[in-house]
């Protein structure tokens, strides 16, 4: 009876192991950044968001709040939003990578993960730029965009990538 479930259990076990390894590695990284302000990965994203906003006509400066592990976006002479570790989408990327590697298909798995991570990274930067624009120009919509629209964008992107992986790679018959 258990033999019937072996493929599903194998995929589930791979997902859990990969997810936990990546999660603990990320937590180790975060612990190594304690007391230094916002972690370096999140800071890179904040710098890129600031650069894009300056290029598209939203003058932006960043202000470090080391004590609270955050960076404030000062956009158009207003403290618009703040960047905290949770804004960097790493937890979403860990879920994405774990799922894709659970359905491992050789070298193309690494290629798809790389392309997917670049896509998710870009989507996250655009998401933060969008949130800053909404917060600066249409503050009445900021809660809706922060709590619903932009999370749907980033999680929807992950689901779209998962569906592409399953339909075109993971379940594709290797013999045909």
Number of C-alpha atoms within 10 A of each C-alpha: 5 7 8 8 9 11 11 11 13 13 15 15 13 18 19 16 13 18 21 15 13 19 17 12 12 15 12 11 14 15 11 11 14 13 12 13 18 24 21 14 13 20 20 13 19 27 16 15 23 23 16 17 21 15 11 8 10 19 16 24 20 18 13 16 15 14 11 12 17 20 23 19 24 20 22 16 12 13 17 19 17 18 21 18 19 10 16 21 18 20 15 17 21 18 18 23 23 24 22 22 20 21 19 16 14 9 8 12 19 15 11 18 20 13 13 21 20 13 14 22 18 12 17 23 20 18 21 23 20 17 23 27 19 18 21 20 13 11 15 11 12 18 13 11 18 18 10 11 14 19 15 13 14 20 16 12 19 21 13 12 21 17 13 13 20 15 11 10 18 20 11 11 8 8 4 4
